[in-house]
Amino acid sequence: MTARVLGALFAVAVIAFPGAASRAAEYRIDPAHSVVQFKISHLGFSWMVGVFDRISGSFTFDPAAGPAGQNVSVEIETASIDTGHAERDKHLRSRGFLNVRKFPNANFVSTGYEGGAEAGTMKGNLTLMGVTRPIAIAVKKVGEGDDPWGGYRAGFEGTVTLNRRDFAAGRRLGPASETMEFFLSIEGIRN
C-alpha cells in the first residue's frame, strides 16, 4: 500500500519532463487534473486497483536548460487512498499498512533527468513511511499549451513498479503481492 503513495510522487516527477516548445517556468500541480493510480495483485488471484487523489507540488519546466533544468517536488496525502471499498481503505490507512496518522504524507523530490524532449527517466528520492529510497520513473510528455481560461498548462504521464518491502509497507501478502505498479497522470499550471 505504501508503494501507492510512491506512485503519486512519481507522477509529479513526470511533470518535470523537458519539452521542446516551452520556456523556463514554474508550474504548480493541478490536483483536479492529476492522479496516481496503482494496481497490486490480490494474493495472485486478481488485481486490486486504486488511486491517491490528493496531490500537491510544483515543478520547473525549462526545455532550453536540457535535463539539468528540470526539477520537481511532490507531496501525496496518504489518507487519500481510494480503492472503491470503504472498509478496505480504512484497513489500508491503519498501522498495519500506510499508518497515515504517523506518516500523513509521501514525498518525492527529483535528483535528475535522463532522456529527450518526449520521453525519458526522472530520478529522485521517495520518502514513504519514514523511509527514503531512490527511484526512477519512466516519463512521457502528453502535451502543453494555452488553456481556455488564459493560463498555460503542461501534462505528463509516467509508470513505475515498486517493491512494498523497500518501504516497510504492510505485512507480507505472498510473492505475487510484493510489487505494485503505478500509472501517473500529472497536469501543471504555469505560475
LINCORKA-V934677 format. One line per field, one symbol per residue. phi: phi as a letter, one per 40 degrees, with the letter a starting at -180 (. if undefined). A space follows every 50 residues. Layout:
# LINCORKA-V934677
phi: ???
This chain:
# LINCORKA-V934677
phi: .cccccdcccdcccccccbcccbdacbbccccbbabbaaaccfgbabbba abbbbaiaabbbdccgdccbaabbbbcccccabgadccccccccccbcfc ccbcbbbbbcbibbibcbaibcbabbbafgbbacbbbcbacciaicbcbg cbbbbabababbcdccbfcgccbhdcbcbbbbbbbbbbbcc
